Amino acid sequence: MGTWAIRNNIRKLRFHHDEMTQQQLAEKVSVTRQTIVALEKGKYTPSLELAFRIARAFDVSLEEVFFLDENPS
Amino acid sequence: MLHYVWYTLLKVRYILQKEHTMSSQERQAIVSLLATLLLAAIFLGYVLPRYPSGNPYSPEVFHFWGLAVVILVPVSIAANIAISIVFSIVYSMATQEKAAFFSDERDKFIELRGLRNALYVFLCGFFLAMGSLAIGMPPSVMFIVLMCSGYGSGMVGNLSQIYLYRKGS
């Protein structure tokens, strides 16, 4: 089994939600803005609970926010 | 040694210059590190000169170290809390920024990784301290190594947290 990486579409989803700011999203999902920054940069993998909260904040399914990159560079 | 001190000062200046991007938890880690350094300096300056002279195996030596530890632990905890509270108040007054005391899962994750590194350092210090007894060194060496590993582990824990916050993980 190769190395997998969990990527996300948070930046794109924020853009499609009236350019929601990182701070607004952070407040919606009860984390700090720094956590959203780390998530968008792919430097932090959230817990399952936070992942669901983010998906719910955008009103989309979990797979639309997070996906598995099977060939990370 | 001087190079190391100079490098550390440059690093601190770099961190302070980037302060506007810091989260409150990151600031707290820096304050905690500085508080640990301050307490270690006070300990070295105030307690060690009172070390009893004479036989290194006498009961007075054990009494001295026992008393030092019993006083040091609660005083360090209280001083650390007091310094953090005072800093938060002063910082809020100086910047008009509302202090955010809540920490999310990433903060807790970083805190745990800092704690893990701190425990590794303390474990090494503990083995060194026991090793000093095993090779027949006086008990004061064991106590000094234990004290140093205690302070060292605290600093490594804080430095790990600062590093992880800077790295953005």
gemmi code that builds the backbone of each chain (N, CA, C; Angstrom):
import gemmi

chains = {
    "A": [
        ("MET", (0.852, -1.203, 0.000), (0.000, 0.000, 0.000), (0.889, 1.256, 0.000)),
        ("GLY", (0.631, 2.138, -0.987), (1.436, 3.348, -1.081), (1.022, 4.402, -0.064)),
        ("THR", (1.704, 5.548, -0.141), (1.378, 6.633, 0.785), (0.196, 7.427, 0.242)),
        ("TRP", (-0.776, 7.647, 1.082), (-1.929, 8.442, 0.686), (-1.918, 9.759, 1.434)),
        ("ALA", (-2.576, 10.732, 0.847), (-2.691, 12.020, 1.538), (-4.143, 12.489, 1.473)),
        ("ILE", (-4.613, 13.082, 2.548), (-5.985, 13.613, 2.554), (-5.931, 15.081, 2.135)),
        ("ARG", (-6.604, 15.367, 1.039), (-6.656, 16.754, 0.534), (-8.060, 17.304, 0.764)),
        ("ASN", (-8.217, 18.588, 0.527), (-9.557, 19.162, 0.723), (-9.834, 20.300, -0.252)),
        ("ASN", (-11.130, 20.628, -0.345), (-11.581, 21.706, -1.243), (-12.087, 22.912, -0.442)),
        ("ILE", (-11.548, 23.095, 0.741), (-12.097, 24.144, 1.615), (-11.987, 25.528, 0.968)),
        ("ARG", (-10.822, 25.795, 0.368), (-10.626, 27.128, -0.238), (-11.672, 27.373, -1.334)),
        ("LYS", (-11.865, 26.337, -2.181), (-12.823, 26.447, -3.295), (-14.257, 26.607, -2.759)),
        ("LEU", (-14.580, 25.825, -1.736), (-15.930, 25.900, -1.158), (-16.180, 27.252, -0.493)),
        ("ARG", (-15.152, 27.819, 0.129), (-15.318, 29.153, 0.728), (-15.624, 30.171, -0.362)),
        ("PHE", (-14.905, 30.010, -1.486), (-15.107, 30.923, -2.614), (-16.543, 30.849, -3.133)),
        ("HIS", (-17.072, 29.620, -3.227), (-18.433, 29.430, -3.729), (-19.508, 29.776, -2.697)),
        ("HIS", (-19.111, 30.070, -1.513), (-20.068, 30.504, -0.481), (-19.856, 31.984, -0.162)),
        ("ASP", (-20.002, 32.793, -1.185), (-19.872, 34.261, -1.070), (-18.546, 34.683, -0.461)),
        ("GLU", (-17.465, 34.036, -0.903), (-16.125, 34.384, -0.391), (-16.119, 34.418, 1.139)),
        ("MET", (-16.629, 33.342, 1.703), (-16.623, 33.227, 3.161), (-15.182, 33.376, 3.666)),
        ("THR", (-14.978, 34.153, 4.691), (-13.609, 34.332, 5.196), (-13.208, 33.137, 6.064)),
        ("GLN", (-11.909, 33.009, 6.256), (-11.411, 31.923, 7.122), (-11.948, 32.090, 8.532)),
        ("GLN", (-12.046, 33.331, 8.976), (-12.540, 33.605, 10.328), (-14.012, 33.190, 10.464)),
        ("GLN", (-14.777, 33.484, 9.430), (-16.208, 33.111, 9.464), (-16.373, 31.591, 9.533)),
        ("LEU", (-15.586, 30.889, 8.712), (-15.662, 29.429, 8.736), (-15.196, 28.897, 10.096)),
        ("ALA", (-14.114, 29.494, 10.595), (-13.585, 29.057, 11.902), (-14.651, 29.206, 12.991)),
        ("GLU", (-15.370, 30.327, 12.960), (-16.420, 30.543, 13.965), (-17.567, 29.555, 13.791)),
        ("LYS", (-17.884, 29.235, 12.536), (-18.980, 28.285, 12.266), (-18.685, 26.888, 12.791)),
        ("VAL", (-17.405, 26.491, 12.706), (-17.054, 25.120, 13.107), (-16.314, 25.089, 14.455)),
        ("SER", (-16.284, 26.225, 15.129), (-15.699, 26.336, 16.488), (-14.228, 25.927, 16.569)),
        ("VAL", (-13.426, 26.474, 15.665), (-11.972, 26.302, 15.778), (-11.323, 27.671, 15.577)),
        ("THR", (-10.013, 27.727, 15.716), (-9.326, 28.997, 15.484), (-9.055, 29.174, 13.985)),
        ("ARG", (-8.828, 30.427, 13.592), (-8.548, 30.690, 12.182), (-7.270, 29.982, 11.740)),
        ("GLN", (-6.310, 29.865, 12.678), (-5.037, 29.201, 12.353), (-5.260, 27.742, 11.944)),
        ("THR", (-6.281, 27.127, 12.527), (-6.582, 25.729, 12.165), (-7.102, 25.658, 10.735)),
        ("ILE", (-7.937, 26.631, 10.357), (-8.437, 26.661, 8.969), (-7.272, 26.890, 8.003)),
        ("VAL", (-6.353, 27.771, 8.389), (-5.172, 28.034, 7.547), (-4.380, 26.738, 7.360)),
        ("ALA", (-4.139, 26.029, 8.478), (-3.371, 24.778, 8.415), (-4.092, 23.725, 7.566)),
        ("LEU", (-5.427, 23.690, 7.668), (-6.204, 22.735, 6.870), (-6.077, 23.047, 5.379)),
        ("GLU", (-6.229, 24.312, 5.038), (-6.170, 24.701, 3.622), (-4.794, 24.438, 3.028)),
        ("LYS", (-3.763, 24.594, 3.853), (-2.404, 24.346, 3.357), (-2.089, 22.853, 3.314)),
        ("GLY", (-2.987, 22.042, 3.859), (-2.775, 20.596, 3.885), (-1.781, 20.155, 4.943)),
        ("LYS", (-1.562, 21.029, 5.934), (-0.580, 20.698, 6.967), (-1.216, 20.044, 8.187)),
        ("TYR", (-2.522, 19.974, 8.194), (-3.195, 19.376, 9.335), (-4.386, 18.562, 8.838)),
        ("THR", (-4.500, 17.356, 9.352), (-5.643, 16.496, 9.014), (-6.631, 16.554, 10.168)),
        ("PRO", (-7.865, 16.967, 9.898), (-8.807, 17.154, 11.015), (-9.343, 15.837, 11.558)),
        ("SER", (-9.929, 15.928, 12.731), (-10.616, 14.750, 13.283), (-11.872, 14.522, 12.449)),
        ("LEU", (-12.459, 13.348, 12.592), (-13.677, 13.030, 11.837), (-14.801, 14.010, 12.209)),
        ("GLU", (-14.858, 14.360, 13.478), (-15.908, 15.279, 13.935), (-15.779, 16.651, 13.270)),
        ("LEU", (-14.537, 17.160, 13.244), (-14.331, 18.471, 12.616), (-14.612, 18.400, 11.117)),
        ("ALA", (-14.217, 17.291, 10.505), (-14.471, 17.121, 9.070), (-15.982, 17.186, 8.785)),
        ("PHE", (-16.776, 16.515, 9.610), (-18.231, 16.559, 9.439), (-18.774, 17.966, 9.680)),
        ("ARG", (-18.206, 18.656, 10.674), (-18.700, 20.014, 10.968), (-18.415, 20.948, 9.792)),
        ("ILE", (-17.247, 20.775, 9.167), (-16.905, 21.620, 8.013), (-17.853, 21.317, 6.850)),
        ("ALA", (-18.090, 20.025, 6.611), (-19.007, 19.642, 5.527), (-20.397, 20.216, 5.783)),
        ("ARG", (-20.834, 20.165, 7.038), (-22.159, 20.696, 7.380), (-22.191, 22.225, 7.223)),
        ("ALA", (-21.070, 22.876, 7.522), (-21.015, 24.345, 7.378), (-21.225, 24.757, 5.928)),
        ("PHE", (-20.754, 23.915, 5.001), (-20.928, 24.213, 3.569), (-22.178, 23.541, 2.993)),
        ("ASP", (-22.831, 22.744, 3.825), (-24.038, 22.023, 3.411), (-23.762, 21.085, 2.238)),
        ("VAL", (-22.661, 20.367, 2.339), (-22.296, 19.384, 1.306), (-21.906, 18.080, 2.001)),
        ("SER", (-21.684, 17.040, 1.192), (-21.275, 15.767, 1.804), (-19.784, 15.811, 2.141)),
        ("LEU", (-19.373, 14.889, 2.978), (-17.972, 14.844, 3.417), (-17.010, 14.682, 2.237)),
        ("GLU", (-17.425, 13.847, 1.272), (-16.561, 13.574, 0.115), (-16.356, 14.800, -0.770)),
        ("GLU", (-17.281, 15.728, -0.685), (-17.120, 16.951, -1.493), (-16.108, 17.900, -0.868)),
        ("VAL", (-15.843, 17.706, 0.410), (-14.850, 18.571, 1.082), (-13.490, 17.875, 1.112)),
        ("PHE", (-13.475, 16.634, 1.557), (-12.202, 15.904, 1.701), (-12.143, 14.744, 0.703)),
        ("PHE", (-10.959, 14.515, 0.196), (-10.773, 13.382, -0.714), (-9.368, 12.818, -0.537)),
        ("LEU", (-9.229, 11.588, -0.996), (-7.960, 10.888, -0.829), (-7.104, 11.050, -2.080)),
        ("ASP", (-5.895, 11.547, -1.908), (-4.959, 11.662, -3.019), (-4.039, 10.443, -2.950)),
        ("GLU", (-4.214, 9.549, -3.923), (-3.440, 8.298, -3.867), (-2.041, 8.446, -4.445)),
        ("ASN", (-1.797, 9.541, -5.125), (-0.450, 9.775, -5.667), (0.072, 11.144, -5.211)),
        ("PRO", (0.324, 11.305, -3.923), (0.803, 12.615, -3.469), (2.223, 12.870, -3.971)),
        ("SER", (2.490, 14.099, -4.342), (3.827, 14.426, -4.881), (4.833, 14.533, -3.757)),
    ],
    "B": [
        ("MET", (28.977, 28.225, 22.634), (27.933, 28.627, 23.594), (27.381, 30.017, 23.242)),
        ("LEU", (28.305, 30.972, 23.009), (27.886, 32.336, 22.650), (27.117, 32.350, 21.335)),
        ("HIS", (27.598, 31.499, 20.407), (26.912, 31.396, 19.126), (25.480, 30.919, 19.329)),
        ("TYR", (25.338, 29.954, 20.240), (24.022, 29.391, 20.504), (23.093, 30.450, 21.095)),
        ("VAL", (23.636, 31.239, 22.070), (22.836, 32.302, 22.697), (22.430, 33.326, 21.637)),
        ("TRP", (23.387, 33.697, 20.780), (23.125, 34.688, 19.735), (22.053, 34.185, 18.763)),
        ("TYR", (22.179, 32.903, 18.393), (21.219, 32.294, 17.480), (19.820, 32.298, 18.113)),
        ("THR", (19.772, 31.963, 19.420), (18.474, 31.934, 20.122), (17.850, 33.322, 20.156)),
        ("LEU", (18.689, 34.346, 20.433), (18.173, 35.730, 20.469), (17.627, 36.148, 19.109)),
        ("LEU", (18.359, 35.777, 18.052), (17.893, 36.108, 16.692), (16.563, 35.432, 16.404)),
        ("LYS", (16.448, 34.180, 16.864), (15.221, 33.408, 16.655), (14.050, 34.064, 17.400)),
        ("VAL", (14.318, 34.497, 18.652), (13.270, 35.150, 19.443), (12.843, 36.444, 18.766)),
        ("ARG", (13.821, 37.209, 18.254), (13.485, 38.462, 17.578), (12.631, 38.203, 16.338)),
        ("TYR", (13.004, 37.162, 15.594), (12.239, 36.789, 14.399), (10.799, 36.440, 14.774)),
        ("ILE", (10.667, 35.668, 15.870), (9.331, 35.254, 16.318), (8.526, 36.487, 16.737)),
        ("LEU", (9.165, 37.400, 17.484), (8.443, 38.586, 17.959), (8.054, 39.507, 16.810)),
        ("GLN", (8.912, 39.541, 15.768), (8.585, 40.380, 14.613), (7.341, 39.858, 13.897)),
        ("LYS", (7.136, 38.537, 13.987), (5.977, 37.937, 13.323), (4.796, 37.818, 14.280)),
        ("GLU", (4.863, 38.560, 15.382), (3.886, 38.383, 16.456), (2.455, 38.634, 16.003)),
        ("HIS", (2.272, 39.560, 15.056), (0.916, 39.903, 14.654), (0.164, 38.715, 14.063)),
        ("THR", (0.899, 37.695, 13.608), (0.223, 36.537, 13.016), (0.015, 35.422, 14.045)),
        ("MET", (0.458, 35.646, 15.258), (0.409, 34.580, 16.272), (-0.978, 34.371, 16.835)),
        ("SER", (-1.240, 33.109, 17.156), (-2.477, 32.832, 17.880), (-2.185, 33.023, 19.368)),
        ("SER", (-3.259, 33.112, 20.157), (-3.041, 33.337, 21.588), (-2.337, 32.142, 22.233)),
        ("GLN", (-2.574, 30.931, 21.702), (-1.915, 29.747, 22.258), (-0.410, 29.788, 22.002)),
        ("GLU", (-0.054, 30.302, 20.834), (1.363, 30.401, 20.488), (2.056, 31.418, 21.399)),
        ("ARG", (1.379, 32.528, 21.611), (1.921, 33.553, 22.523), (2.078, 32.972, 23.919)),
        ("GLN", (1.074, 32.174, 24.308), (1.095, 31.574, 25.639), (2.304, 30.640, 25.788)),
        ("ALA", (2.625, 29.907, 24.725), (3.778, 28.995, 24.764), (5.072, 29.788, 24.933)),
        ("ILE", (5.163, 30.938, 24.249), (6.366, 31.772, 24.365), (6.477, 32.337, 25.779)),
        ("VAL", (5.349, 32.807, 26.311), (5.341, 33.358, 27.678), (5.730, 32.270, 28.678)),
        ("SER", (5.208, 31.078, 28.474), (5.512, 29.968, 29.368), (6.999, 29.621, 29.316)),
        ("LEU", (7.562, 29.677, 28.122), (9.000, 29.398, 27.965), (9.824, 30.445, 28.716)),
        ("LEU", (9.454, 31.714, 28.537), (10.195, 32.789, 29.215), (10.026, 32.679, 30.730)),
        ("ALA", (8.824, 32.291, 31.169), (8.577, 32.126, 32.607), (9.440, 30.996, 33.165)),
        ("THR", (9.557, 29.904, 32.405), (10.395, 28.777, 32.850), (11.850, 29.209, 32.963)),
        ("LEU", (12.318, 29.976, 31.966), (13.698, 30.469, 31.999), (13.923, 31.356, 33.219)),
        ("LEU", (12.950, 32.229, 33.475), (13.047, 33.153, 34.610), (13.086, 32.384, 35.931)),
        ("LEU", (12.200, 31.396, 36.053), (12.139, 30.611, 37.291), (13.424, 29.792, 37.484)),
        ("ALA", (13.967, 29.274, 36.387), (15.219, 28.516, 36.477), (16.353, 29.423, 36.941)),
        ("ALA", (16.376, 30.655, 36.416), (17.418, 31.609, 36.811), (17.278, 31.971, 38.292)),
        ("ILE", (16.044, 32.182, 38.734), (15.807, 32.505, 40.149), (16.230, 31.324, 41.032)),
        ("PHE", (15.893, 30.123, 40.573), (16.245, 28.925, 41.337), (17.768, 28.812, 41.474)),
        ("LEU", (18.454, 28.974, 40.340), (19.918, 28.854, 40.367), (20.544, 29.938, 41.243)),
        ("GLY", (19.998, 31.139, 41.134), (20.570, 32.271, 41.879), (20.229, 32.272, 43.359)),
        ("TYR", (19.083, 31.729, 43.712), (18.630, 31.837, 45.104), (18.863, 30.544, 45.891)),
        ("VAL", (18.559, 29.403, 45.295), (18.597, 28.137, 46.058), (20.003, 27.532, 46.109)),
        ("LEU", (20.672, 27.464, 44.955), (21.962, 26.769, 44.927), (23.030, 27.369, 45.854)),
        ("PRO", (23.118, 28.706, 45.999), (24.121, 29.235, 46.946), (23.883, 28.810, 48.397)),
        ("ARG", (22.665, 28.330, 48.691), (22.355, 27.904, 50.067), (22.662, 26.413, 50.295)),
        ("TYR", (23.299, 25.817, 49.324), (23.617, 24.385, 49.440), (24.525, 24.158, 50.653)),
        ("PRO", (24.169, 23.185, 51.548), (24.972, 22.990, 52.763), (26.352, 22.420, 52.440)),
        ("SER", (27.371, 23.023, 53.033), (28.734, 22.537, 52.790), (29.029, 21.358, 53.729)),
        ("GLY", (30.073, 20.645, 53.441), (30.456, 19.516, 54.295), (30.237, 18.191, 53.609)),
        ("ASN", (29.904, 17.185, 54.391), (29.733, 15.822, 53.875), (28.572, 15.751, 52.862)),
        ("PRO", (28.866, 15.329, 51.621), (27.790, 15.292, 50.612), (26.744, 14.202, 50.865)),
        ("TYR", (27.013, 13.307, 51.810), (26.053, 12.238, 52.118), (25.310, 12.494, 53.436)),
        ("SER", (25.475, 13.685, 53.997), (24.849, 13.976, 55.300), (23.339, 14.188, 55.143)),
        ("PRO", (22.559, 13.961, 56.235), (21.097, 14.155, 56.156), (20.699, 15.585, 55.783)),
        ("GLU", (21.583, 16.568, 56.102), (21.266, 17.973, 55.772), (21.131, 18.163, 54.258)),
        ("VAL", (21.959, 17.419, 53.520), (21.918, 17.544, 52.055), (20.563, 17.053, 51.530)),
        ("PHE", (20.109, 15.918, 52.054), (18.812, 15.375, 51.619), (17.672, 16.294, 52.062)),
        ("HIS", (17.822, 16.847, 53.290), (16.804, 17.784, 53.795), (16.741, 19.016, 52.882)),
        ("PHE", (17.920, 19.515, 52.499), (17.996, 20.691, 51.626), (17.298, 20.435, 50.290)),
        ("TRP", (17.610, 19.303, 49.674), (17.020, 19.012, 48.364), (15.521, 18.732, 48.471)),
        ("GLY", (15.143, 18.019, 49.524), (13.716, 17.751, 49.743), (12.931, 19.037, 49.887)),
        ("LEU", (13.481, 19.950, 50.707), (12.817, 21.241, 50.929), (12.764, 22.055, 49.625)),
        ("ALA", (13.886, 22.021, 48.898), (13.955, 22.778, 47.638), (12.867, 22.312, 46.671)),
        ("VAL", (12.710, 20.993, 46.549), (11.714, 20.447, 45.608), (10.293, 20.757, 46.093)),
        ("VAL", (10.056, 20.551, 47.409), (8.707, 20.787, 47.963), (8.286, 22.249, 47.777)),
        ("ILE", (9.236, 23.174, 47.923), (8.899, 24.596, 47.735), (8.826, 24.928, 46.242)),
        ("LEU", (9.786, 24.388, 45.502), (9.909, 24.759, 44.084), (8.683, 24.385, 43.245)),
        ("VAL", (8.161, 23.180, 43.435), (7.079, 22.700, 42.554), (5.835, 23.596, 42.647)),
        ("PRO", (5.255, 23.806, 43.854), (4.058, 24.677, 43.884), (4.353, 26.124, 43.495)),
        ("VAL", (5.560, 26.613, 43.903), (5.905, 28.006, 43.556), (6.018, 28.157, 42.039)),
        ("SER", (6.636, 27.169, 41.377), (6.780, 27.232, 39.912), (5.415, 27.230, 39.234)),
        ("ILE", (4.523, 26.344, 39.696), (3.190, 26.258, 39.083), (2.443, 27.574, 39.275)),
        ("ALA", (2.459, 28.076, 40.525), (1.741, 29.328, 40.825), (2.330, 30.495, 40.029)),
        ("ALA", (3.673, 30.557, 39.975), (4.327, 31.658, 39.256), (4.013, 31.595, 37.767)),
        ("ASN", (4.012, 30.383, 37.209), (3.711, 30.218, 35.786), (2.298, 30.694, 35.467)),
        ("ILE", (1.340, 30.301, 36.331), (-0.057, 30.715, 36.124), (-0.169, 32.231, 36.246)),
        ("ALA", (0.474, 32.786, 37.301), (0.400, 34.239, 37.535), (0.999, 35.010, 36.363)),
        ("ILE", (2.156, 34.555, 35.879), (2.813, 35.248, 34.758), (1.913, 35.202, 33.522)),
        ("SER", (1.294, 34.037, 33.261), (0.417, 33.908, 32.091), (-0.787, 34.841, 32.195)),
        ("ILE", (-1.389, 34.917, 33.399), (-2.562, 35.785, 33.578), (-2.170, 37.250, 33.407)),
        ("VAL", (-1.052, 37.633, 34.059), (-0.602, 39.032, 33.959), (-0.301, 39.385, 32.505)),
        ("PHE", (0.361, 38.466, 31.793), (0.673, 38.728, 30.389), (-0.602, 38.922, 29.574)),
        ("SER", (-1.584, 38.034, 29.795), (-2.843, 38.131, 29.040), (-3.520, 39.482, 29.280)),
        ("ILE", (-3.524, 39.915, 30.546), (-4.168, 41.199, 30.870), (-3.410, 42.346, 30.215)),
        ("VAL", (-2.077, 42.330, 30.391), (-1.257, 43.417, 29.830), (-1.380, 43.431, 28.301)),
        ("TYR", (-1.357, 42.253, 27.688), (-1.448, 42.163, 26.228), (-2.791, 42.694, 25.740)),
        ("SER", (-3.862, 42.303, 26.436), (-5.200, 42.771, 26.050), (-5.304, 44.281, 26.173)),
        ("MET", (-4.719, 44.830, 27.251), (-4.769, 46.282, 27.454), (-3.930, 47.011, 26.398)),
        ("ALA", (-2.778, 46.433, 26.073), (-1.859, 47.101, 25.137), (-2.372, 47.056, 23.705)),
        ("THR", (-3.005, 45.952, 23.316), (-3.405, 45.802, 21.907), (-4.904, 45.975, 21.681)),
        ("GLN", (-5.666, 46.102, 22.773), (-7.137, 46.193, 22.685), (-7.721, 44.961, 22.014)),
        ("GLU", (-6.966, 43.858, 22.071), (-7.404, 42.620, 21.422), (-8.064, 41.732, 22.471)),
        ("LYS", (-9.210, 41.180, 22.103), (-9.897, 40.316, 23.060), (-9.113, 39.005, 23.210)),
        ("ALA", (-8.780, 38.661, 24.454), (-8.004, 37.436, 24.686), (-8.871, 36.208, 24.436)),
        ("ALA", (-8.352, 35.314, 23.575), (-9.100, 34.089, 23.279), (-8.496, 32.937, 24.078)),
        ("PHE", (-9.213, 32.439, 25.035), (-8.671, 31.396, 25.894), (-9.030, 29.996, 25.400)),
        ("PHE", (-9.887, 29.928, 24.380), (-10.320, 28.591, 23.987), (-9.284, 27.940, 23.066)),
        ("SER", (-9.122, 26.652, 23.221), (-8.177, 25.945, 22.356), (-8.930, 24.833, 21.640)),
        ("ASP", (-8.665, 24.727, 20.348), (-9.383, 23.715, 19.563), (-8.572, 22.423, 19.493)),
        ("GLU", (-9.014, 21.490, 18.641), (-8.368, 20.172, 18.600), (-6.922, 20.245, 18.124)),
        ("ARG", (-6.630, 21.200, 17.226), (-5.252, 21.323, 16.748), (-4.341, 21.835, 17.862)),
        ("ASP", (-4.842, 22.772, 18.657), (-4.061, 23.271, 19.797), (-3.757, 22.139, 20.782)),
        ("LYS", (-4.778, 21.308, 21.011), (-4.591, 20.184, 21.943), (-3.601, 19.171, 21.377)),
        ("PHE", (-3.663, 18.968, 20.068), (-2.744, 18.053, 19.385), (-1.299, 18.559, 19.530)),
        ("ILE", (-1.119, 19.864, 19.311), (0.217, 20.459, 19.434), (0.691, 20.390, 20.890)),
        ("GLU", (-0.219, 20.637, 21.807), (0.113, 20.575, 23.236), (0.576, 19.159, 23.614)),
        ("LEU", (-0.130, 18.163, 23.084), (0.231, 16.773, 23.388), (1.591, 16.400, 22.805)),
        ("ARG", (1.873, 16.895, 21.606), (3.180, 16.603, 21.010), (4.300, 17.275, 21.796)),
        ("GLY", (4.023, 18.489, 22.295), (4.996, 19.182, 23.149), (5.227, 18.403, 24.432)),
        ("LEU", (4.132, 17.912, 25.008), (4.216, 17.135, 26.248), (5.002, 15.843, 26.032)),
        ("ARG", (4.761, 15.207, 24.882), (5.493, 13.971, 24.569), (7.002, 14.234, 24.516)),
        ("ASN", (7.400, 15.314, 23.812), (8.826, 15.641, 23.727), (9.394, 15.980, 25.104)),
        ("ALA", (8.588, 16.697, 25.904), (9.033, 17.059, 27.252), (9.267, 15.794, 28.082)),
        ("LEU", (8.375, 14.830, 27.947), (8.518, 13.584, 28.716), (9.747, 12.791, 28.276)),
        ("TYR", (10.048, 12.804, 26.964), (11.258, 12.125, 26.495), (12.494, 12.733, 27.163)),
        ("VAL", (12.526, 14.074, 27.202), (13.688, 14.752, 27.797), (13.779, 14.423, 29.288)),
        ("PHE", (12.637, 14.440, 29.962), (12.670, 14.155, 31.394), (13.089, 12.704, 31.649)),
        ("LEU", (12.639, 11.798, 30.775), (13.013, 10.386, 30.911), (14.529, 10.227, 30.778)),
        ("CYS", (15.109, 10.907, 29.791), (16.572, 10.855, 29.618), (17.257, 11.405, 30.867)),
        ("GLY", (16.741, 12.527, 31.382), (17.310, 13.138, 32.585), (17.212, 12.200, 33.776)),
        ("PHE", (16.083, 11.505, 33.870), (15.877, 10.577, 34.990), (16.909, 9.444, 34.931)),
        ("PHE", (17.122, 8.898, 33.715), (18.110, 7.826, 33.585), (19.524, 8.327, 33.877)),
        ("LEU", (19.817, 9.555, 33.432), (21.129, 10.144, 33.722), (21.316, 10.304, 35.227)),
        ("ALA", (20.242, 10.766, 35.903), (20.307, 10.984, 37.352), (20.551, 9.659, 38.068)),
        ("MET", (19.825, 8.621, 37.655), (20.020, 7.315, 38.287), (21.409, 6.754, 37.939)),
        ("GLY", (21.836, 7.050, 36.710), (23.172, 6.614, 36.276), (24.268, 7.235, 37.125)),
        ("SER", (24.057, 8.496, 37.494), (25.065, 9.168, 38.324), (25.189, 8.468, 39.681)),
        ("LEU", (24.070, 7.990, 40.212), (24.122, 7.244, 41.480), (24.802, 5.892, 41.263)),
        ("ALA", (24.466, 5.282, 40.100), (25.002, 3.948, 39.809), (26.523, 3.951, 39.699)),
        ("ILE", (27.085, 5.070, 39.228), (28.558, 5.110, 39.105), (29.214, 5.737, 40.340)),
        ("GLY", (28.418, 5.875, 41.393), (28.974, 6.281, 42.692), (29.157, 7.769, 42.905)),
        ("MET", (28.434, 8.584, 42.154), (28.539, 10.039, 42.367), (27.656, 10.448, 43.542)),
        ("PRO", (27.948, 11.585, 44.177), (27.143, 11.997, 45.341), (25.691, 12.296, 44.968)),
        ("PRO", (24.778, 12.184, 45.948), (23.347, 12.390, 45.656), (23.027, 13.779, 45.108)),
        ("SER", (23.858, 14.765, 45.459), (23.569, 16.122, 44.963), (23.616, 16.179, 43.438)),
        ("VAL", (24.501, 15.355, 42.842), (24.585, 15.320, 41.375), (23.263, 14.805, 40.812)),
        ("MET", (22.744, 13.748, 41.459), (21.467, 13.189, 41.027), (20.359, 14.249, 41.106)),
        ("PHE", (20.323, 14.993, 42.204), (19.278, 16.012, 42.362), (19.443, 17.137, 41.334)),
        ("ILE", (20.691, 17.537, 41.103), (20.928, 18.618, 40.127), (20.502, 18.173, 38.727)),
        ("VAL", (20.853, 16.929, 38.380), (20.463, 16.411, 37.051), (18.940, 16.341, 36.944)),
        ("LEU", (18.292, 15.888, 38.031), (16.817, 15.811, 38.018), (16.190, 17.199, 37.851)),
        ("MET", (16.725, 18.169, 38.586), (16.204, 19.553, 38.487), (16.383, 20.092, 37.066)),
        ("CYS", (17.607, 19.898, 36.557), (17.893, 20.406, 35.203), (16.998, 19.727, 34.170)),
        ("SER", (16.785, 18.418, 34.337), (15.937, 17.736, 33.347), (14.491, 18.201, 33.484)),
        ("GLY", (14.085, 18.555, 34.710), (12.741, 19.105, 34.905), (12.568, 20.410, 34.151)),
        ("TYR", (13.516, 21.334, 34.361), (13.441, 22.620, 33.648), (13.632, 22.410, 32.141)),
        ("GLY", (14.613, 21.551, 31.794), (14.877, 21.291, 30.378), (13.660, 20.724, 29.674)),
        ("SER", (12.973, 19.791, 30.334), (11.804, 19.188, 29.691), (10.698, 20.223, 29.490)),
        ("GLY", (10.531, 21.114, 30.483), (9.531, 22.193, 30.342), (9.843, 23.073, 29.149)),
        ("MET", (11.136, 23.413, 29.018), (11.534, 24.288, 27.908), (11.381, 23.576, 26.565)),
        ("VAL", (11.766, 22.295, 26.518), (11.628, 21.540, 25.263), (10.150, 21.436, 24.869)),
        ("GLY", (9.288, 21.225, 25.869), (7.849, 21.169, 25.594), (7.359, 22.465, 24.979)),
        ("ASN", (7.757, 23.597, 25.567), (7.337, 24.895, 25.034), (7.939, 25.166, 23.658)),
        ("LEU", (9.238, 24.848, 23.512), (9.888, 25.071, 22.214), (9.246, 24.207, 21.126)),
        ("SER", (8.875, 22.976, 21.492), (8.201, 22.104, 20.514), (6.888, 22.732, 20.064)),
        ("GLN", (6.148, 23.257, 21.033), (4.859, 23.889, 20.692), (5.080, 25.079, 19.764)),
        ("ILE", (6.075, 25.936, 20.105), (6.338, 27.119, 19.283), (6.742, 26.680, 17.868)),
        ("TYR", (7.612, 25.646, 17.803), (8.062, 25.157, 16.503), (6.877, 24.650, 15.673)),
        ("LEU", (6.003, 23.862, 16.314), (4.867, 23.295, 15.572), (3.894, 24.385, 15.121)),
        ("TYR", (3.703, 25.411, 15.956), (2.835, 26.522, 15.540), (3.464, 27.289, 14.382)),
        ("ARG", (4.793, 27.523, 14.473), (5.490, 28.249, 13.393), (5.450, 27.459, 12.091)),
        ("LYS", (5.605, 26.140, 12.241), (5.615, 25.262, 11.062), (4.229, 25.223, 10.411)),
        ("GLY", (3.227, 25.474, 11.232), (1.866, 25.490, 10.712), (1.184, 24.155, 10.736)),
        ("SER", (1.768, 23.171, 11.429), (1.175, 21.829, 11.440), (-0.037, 21.778, 12.356)),
    ],
}
model = gemmi.Model(1)
for chain_id, residues in chains.items():
    chain = gemmi.Chain(chain_id)
    for i, (resn, *xyz) in enumerate(residues, 1):
        res = gemmi.Residue()
        res.name, res.seqid = resn, gemmi.SeqId(i, " ")
        for name, pos in zip(("N", "CA", "C"), xyz):
            atom = gemmi.Atom()
            atom.name, atom.element = name, gemmi.Element(name[0])
            atom.pos, atom.b_iso = gemmi.Position(*pos), 0.0
            res.add_atom(atom)
        chain.add_residue(res)
    model.add_chain(chain)
structure = gemmi.Structure()
structure.add_model(model)
structure.setup_entities()
